[in-house]
Amino acid sequence: MLPGAALGILAFLAGVLWRLEVEWRGWEGLVWTGYFHLAVPVSVAAFLVWTWIFLDVPSPRRRAALVAALALVAALAVPLTESSLRTAFSRFFFLSSLPRPLFFWWLLTPSLVAGILRAFRVPVGLRRWALGQALFVAAWPMATAVMQVFPQHGYTDAMHAFKSGLVVPFFVIALGISIPTRKLGEA
């Protein structure tokens, strides 16, 4: 299987899983901001499995160490990101005394992944890193544009682009772009 096709399938399934969870727990209002999304750790775990399978590192031991480092960072970043987003979507966001960029630090996630890869001496091309970072930052506006064409429950704004899960596949693909991959069966 080609890594890009597997990443596309993973991205689609992560978005569907997010959407199913939001629908299951209730679409109304901001209910979706008040709970931990189980779709997130499941999708992160699936992404780590994808990374393990397709990462272009011949040594299984080195690949395991790298995936473990990514898992550790994800274990720390997921709750911080969720808290950051919860604050950003709250009605008190504009009353906060903290600088607004602190709430959106997670937009640098592809750079963090690339930094971890480089720390393990896995070459990440500048072009691939820039493309992944740009797509990650543009994911939300792109999902909002998709919402204009395919409204979810009648809403087409940025909040509903996130709530609906349309932004999730863009995030997953953006993270996968900077990971050097190999086809299955290659050393």
C-alpha positions as CSV (number, residue, x, y, z in Angstrom):
1,M,0.0,0.0,0.0
2,L,1.2,3.5,-0.7
3,P,1.8,5.7,2.3
4,G,-0.2,8.6,0.8
5,A,-3.2,6.5,0.2
6,A,-3.0,5.1,3.7
7,L,-2.7,8.6,5.1
8,G,-5.7,9.7,3.2
9,I,-7.8,6.9,4.5
10,L,-6.6,7.5,8.0
11,A,-7.4,11.3,7.7
12,F,-10.9,10.5,6.4
13,L,-11.6,8.0,9.2
14,A,-10.2,10.4,11.9
15,G,-12.6,13.1,10.6
16,V,-15.6,10.7,10.6
17,L,-14.7,9.4,14.1
18,W,-14.7,13.0,15.4
19,R,-18.0,13.8,13.7
20,L,-19.7,10.6,15.0
21,E,-18.6,11.4,18.5
22,V,-19.9,15.0,18.3
23,E,-23.2,13.7,16.9
24,W,-23.4,11.0,19.5
25,R,-22.8,13.3,22.4
26,G,-25.0,16.1,21.1
27,W,-24.6,18.7,18.4
28,E,-26.4,21.5,20.2
29,G,-24.5,24.6,21.2
30,L,-21.0,24.3,22.7
31,V,-21.6,20.9,24.4
32,W,-18.8,19.5,22.2
33,T,-16.3,21.8,24.0
34,G,-17.1,20.5,27.4
35,Y,-15.7,17.0,27.2
36,F,-12.6,15.1,26.3
37,H,-12.9,13.8,22.8
38,L,-12.1,10.1,22.6
39,A,-11.7,10.4,18.8
40,V,-8.5,12.4,19.5
41,P,-6.4,9.7,21.2
42,V,-7.7,7.0,18.9
43,S,-6.8,9.1,15.9
44,V,-3.4,10.0,17.4
45,A,-2.7,6.3,18.0
46,A,-3.7,5.4,14.5
47,F,-1.4,8.1,13.2
48,L,1.4,6.7,15.3
49,V,0.8,3.2,13.8
50,W,0.8,4.8,10.3
51,T,4.1,6.4,11.2
52,W,5.6,3.1,12.5
53,I,4.6,1.3,9.3
54,F,5.6,3.9,6.7
55,L,8.4,5.9,8.3
56,D,11.5,5.7,6.2
57,V,13.9,4.5,8.9
58,P,15.4,1.0,8.3
59,S,16.2,0.2,12.0
60,P,13.1,-1.0,13.9
61,R,14.7,0.0,17.2
62,R,15.2,3.6,16.0
63,R,11.7,3.7,14.5
64,A,10.3,2.5,17.8
65,A,12.2,5.1,19.7
66,L,11.0,7.9,17.4
67,V,7.4,6.8,17.5
68,A,7.7,6.5,21.3
69,A,9.0,10.1,21.4
70,L,6.1,11.3,19.2
71,A,3.7,9.4,21.5
72,L,5.1,11.1,24.6
73,V,4.9,14.6,23.0
74,A,1.3,13.8,21.9
75,A,0.4,12.6,25.4
76,L,1.4,16.0,26.7
77,A,0.2,18.1,23.7
78,V,-3.3,16.7,23.3
79,P,-4.7,17.8,26.7
80,L,-3.0,21.2,26.4
81,T,-4.4,21.7,22.9
82,E,-7.9,20.6,24.0
83,S,-7.7,23.1,26.9
84,S,-6.5,25.8,24.6
85,L,-9.3,25.2,22.1
86,R,-11.9,25.0,24.9
87,T,-10.7,28.4,26.1
88,A,-10.7,29.9,22.5
89,F,-14.3,28.7,22.0
90,S,-15.5,29.9,25.4
91,R,-17.4,33.1,25.8
92,F,-14.7,34.4,28.1
93,F,-12.0,34.2,25.4
94,F,-12.0,37.9,24.7
95,L,-11.9,38.7,28.4
96,S,-8.8,36.7,29.0
97,S,-5.7,38.5,30.0
98,L,-3.4,36.0,28.3
99,P,-2.0,36.9,24.9
100,R,-4.2,35.3,22.2
101,P,-1.2,33.6,20.5
102,L,-0.8,31.4,23.6
103,F,-4.2,29.8,22.7
104,F,-3.0,28.8,19.2
105,W,0.5,27.4,19.9
106,W,-0.7,24.1,18.6
107,L,-0.6,25.5,15.1
108,L,3.1,24.8,15.3
109,T,2.5,21.0,15.7
110,P,4.0,20.1,12.3
111,S,7.2,22.0,13.2
112,L,7.3,20.1,16.5
113,V,7.0,16.8,14.6
114,A,9.6,17.8,12.2
115,G,11.9,18.8,15.0
116,I,11.5,15.4,16.7
117,L,12.3,13.7,13.4
118,R,15.4,15.8,12.9
119,A,16.5,15.1,16.5
120,F,16.5,11.4,15.6
121,R,18.5,12.3,12.5
122,V,15.6,11.6,10.1
123,P,16.0,14.1,7.2
124,V,12.9,16.3,6.8
125,G,13.1,18.3,3.6
126,L,12.4,22.1,3.9
127,R,9.8,21.9,1.1
128,R,7.9,19.1,2.8
129,W,8.1,20.8,6.2
130,A,6.9,24.1,4.8
131,L,4.0,22.4,2.9
132,G,2.9,20.5,6.0
133,Q,3.1,23.6,8.2
134,A,1.3,25.8,5.7
135,L,-1.5,23.1,5.3
136,F,-1.8,22.8,9.1
137,V,-2.3,26.6,9.5
138,A,-4.6,26.8,6.5
139,A,-6.6,23.7,7.6
140,W,-9.2,25.7,9.4
141,P,-9.9,28.3,6.7
142,M,-10.0,25.5,4.1
143,A,-12.5,23.5,6.2
144,T,-14.5,26.7,6.6
145,A,-14.5,27.1,2.8
146,V,-15.7,23.5,2.5
147,M,-18.5,24.4,4.9
148,Q,-19.7,27.0,2.5
149,V,-20.3,24.3,-0.1
150,F,-21.5,21.6,2.3
151,P,-23.2,23.2,5.3
152,Q,-23.4,21.1,8.5
153,H,-26.8,21.4,10.2
154,G,-27.2,24.7,8.4
155,Y,-24.0,26.4,9.7
156,T,-21.1,27.6,7.7
157,D,-18.8,29.4,10.2
158,A,-15.3,28.5,11.4
159,M,-16.5,27.1,14.7
160,H,-18.8,24.6,12.9
161,A,-15.9,23.7,10.5
162,F,-14.1,22.5,13.6
163,K,-17.2,21.0,15.4
164,S,-18.2,19.1,12.3
165,G,-14.8,17.4,12.0
166,L,-14.1,18.8,8.5
167,V,-10.8,20.3,9.7
168,V,-9.5,17.0,11.1
169,P,-8.5,15.4,7.8
170,F,-6.6,18.5,6.8
171,F,-4.7,18.3,10.2
172,V,-3.8,14.7,9.7
173,I,-2.6,15.1,6.2
174,A,-0.6,18.1,7.2
175,L,1.2,16.1,9.9
176,G,1.9,13.2,7.6
177,I,3.3,15.3,4.8
178,S,6.6,16.1,6.6
179,I,7.2,12.4,7.5
180,P,9.6,10.8,5.1
181,T,7.9,7.5,4.0
182,R,8.6,4.3,2.2
183,K,6.4,1.9,0.4
184,L,5.5,-1.3,2.2
185,G,8.0,-4.1,1.3
186,E,10.9,-1.7,1.1
187,A,13.7,-2.0,3.6
